[in-house]
Amino acid sequence: MAMNVIEKVAYIAGRSIGSYRKGLESAFSTSGARADVTDPTAWLDRYSWGERLSAGNKPQTKADFIRQFQGWVYIATKLNAQSLASIPLKLYIAKQTKGQKFKTITTKPVDKMKLKYLQSNVGLDSYLTKAEEIEEVTEHPFLELTKNVNPYQNRRDLLEMTTMFLDLTGEAYWFLMPSNLGIPKEIYVIPSQYINPKFGNSLDSAIEAYVYNAKGVDIILSPDNIIYFTYPNPNNVFTGFSTIKGIADTIYIQNQMDEFETALFENRARVGGVITQKEIISLADKERMKEDLKQRHEGARKSGKVMWLPKGLEYTRDAMTPEEISFIEGRRWTMEEICLAFDIPPGALTSKDVNRSNSETADYRHAKNGVFPRCRRIEEKINERLLPRYDERLFCAFDNPIPEDREFKLKENVEYMQAGAVSRDEIRSEIGKEPRGGMADDLLVDSRFMPITNGAVNPKQVDEVVEKAKEKLRRLLTR
């Protein structure tokens, strides 16, 4: 996106002043060395790292993105937020030795299935590889903080608002209200359309503060009190990229379609027909007739009423053109593009051709491609910026939001059982049933489900049977 004239002038002036200052620093420094790639100040270049540019009449600013919170954008954003907030967020601790106990926190063991799921999370490698044992924390100040976020909001409010701002603006901000103990006592979600990073002069302090603009007054917030969530932005690596901005053209077309239909129902965008004058009518009669038509027929609720015309006038109905008919199909495509941009299969939001199989497939795809990555993004940022304030060994993780394929899991369990890999009691434990004990704990072989202890043959027993048979044969022959 090309820079406008003002931006070009500002950029050239800024580069010139920066080069002049750096030249003076090099000339008058004691070492006389020039800046090179090892100098952090040489790397932070606004042009190289990207700038926020605006152009056109499509949504460009964060305030514009928030205003798009309606229609299909509202539906998609709300679905993502509610789905993520419904996934439990658990707290864990990486223990250096097995059986280690803690005085200030309460823990419980993690089952094999949960441990396997945690091990599949690459974002937790730094915790899991050094730990002898992983346990879930059941009582801790962090759990209380996420439960009672602040006097006005709870856990669901926090996660839903965070997800919404990320989807709409590409950025979400948590303000951590500090306490005397050095850990936050409250969390507030700052509306991201009112806050922006304040950039420093080097990569060592790329973001030196955050500026919240309240009614024209700038409030400077320390980075220590802010947790900054973003979506990747190829235009500026220090800021987020809005989903709305990625489909700005589609959003613009959708808004134009909505405005067109509204105007159509209000009799502004398109005439419903043409009245032709066959005889001479006075100007007063013509004005009176126009007012009468407006009172009787204008507006969506008055459509379809019979219209009577005075003598000398003829009405011709206006038919829709092929372009206007294709407009209806265009609305469907814009809806699908908006849904896909928010990682939601269109089938999850429409009732066309819906059956149980299609519905489960749509839910699975949404959970895998939409909810799961959002869970990972939020939990990794919490592990990076918040939990080290309590203990370096603590980490959090959402439960797996992806539903299992029930038919595949059933088939897998049957095959494992038939192969003698697991017992029926192990499968019962996995599905949450109480073990039955006895033969239900035996491994089965073959399709006859024979206990493996009975089905296997001991070589010593075979030899004994053979020797007994030979001895019996000798006796019979020596009689």
Order of alpha helices (4+ residues) and beta strands (2+ residues): alpha-alpha-alpha-alpha-alpha-beta-beta-alpha-alpha-beta-alpha-alpha-beta-beta-beta-beta-beta-beta-alpha-alpha-beta-alpha-beta-alpha-alpha-alpha-beta-alpha-alpha-beta-beta-alpha-alpha
